């Protein structure tokens, strides 16, 4: 369980401004990777479900 900590507005700004920065190029790469992973996930999920909607048994 995480504790809730009350920070002053000065401390909150300090924490916010010390967050790591991401370049636009890195952001676009992350979005492309996320999109590809999502497409792969849904492809596998769709193939795992049979036409009547029952889950196929996958040996593994």
Secondary structure, DSSP 8 states (H G I E B T S, - for coil): --------HHHHHHHHHTS----HHHHHHHHHHHHHHHHHHHHHHHHHB-TTS-B-----
